Amino acid sequence: MRNIPEYDLSTAEWHKSSYSGGGGNNCLEVTHDLPALVPVRDSKNPDGPKLVFPAEAWSAFVSTLKP
């Protein structure tokens, strides 16, 4: 069994992408409050689970989405 650390994200400032449509909560939100990590959550469920990625992995993922 892996020990997965918990992060206190209760005071995190969450941001939607500037590419998100203005129609509501159909997007991901990220916070940049942890320098080496990128926590991600579903904007439709802000109190739900969060995924936490190493910053390098998130950057690599995002770069594959750009045209």
Phi, psi and omega per residue, in radians:
M1 nan 2.335 3.135
R2 -1.527 2.494 3.056
N3 -1.595 1.895 -3.122
I4 -1.735 2.117 -3.085
P5 -1.211 2.620 3.055
E6 -1.717 2.481 3.100
Y7 -2.090 2.399 3.091
D8 -1.417 1.844 -3.132
L9 -1.912 0.278 -3.068
S10 -1.119 -0.461 -3.139
T11 -1.930 0.197 -3.113
A12 -1.141 2.550 3.030
E13 -1.719 1.983 -3.076
W14 -1.624 2.522 -3.090
H15 -2.317 2.362 3.017
K16 -1.572 2.705 3.100
S17 -1.153 2.566 3.062
S18 -1.175 -0.251 3.107
Y19 -1.499 -0.118 3.141
S20 -1.194 2.469 3.094
G21 -1.209 2.762 3.139
G22 -1.394 0.085 -3.029
G23 -1.433 0.155 3.063
G24 2.246 -2.352 -2.910
N25 -1.864 0.777 -3.138
N26 -1.835 0.953 -3.120
C27 -2.736 3.042 3.043
L28 -1.626 2.697 3.024
E29 -2.163 2.544 3.096
V30 -2.226 2.790 3.015
T31 -2.227 2.553 -3.140
H32 -1.930 0.426 -3.087
D33 -1.324 -0.279 3.126
L34 -1.998 1.939 -2.970
P35 -0.959 -0.715 -3.063
A36 -1.686 -0.005 -3.063
L37 -2.263 2.709 3.059
V38 -2.220 1.729 3.031
P39 -1.304 2.472 -3.101
V40 -2.295 2.452 3.082
R41 -2.437 2.843 3.079
D42 -1.477 2.172 -3.098
S43 -1.130 -0.399 3.114
K44 -1.320 -0.308 -3.086
N45 -2.399 1.176 -3.047
P46 -1.087 -0.390 3.120
D47 -1.633 0.000 -3.121
G48 -1.408 -2.926 -3.096
P49 -1.163 2.677 3.086
K50 -2.090 2.561 3.009
L51 -1.795 2.442 -3.129
V52 -2.142 2.104 -3.107
F53 -1.963 2.575 2.937
P54 -1.065 2.484 -3.073
A55 -0.983 -0.674 -3.130
E56 -1.130 -0.706 3.141
A57 -1.170 -0.724 3.122
W58 -1.124 -0.746 3.128
S59 -1.071 -0.763 3.112
A60 -1.103 -0.730 3.110
F61 -1.075 -0.880 -3.106
V62 -1.085 -0.665 -3.119
S63 -1.130 -0.466 3.110
T64 -1.315 -0.289 -3.125
L65 -1.510 -0.318 -3.096
K66 -1.348 2.424 -3.138
P67 -1.189 nan nan
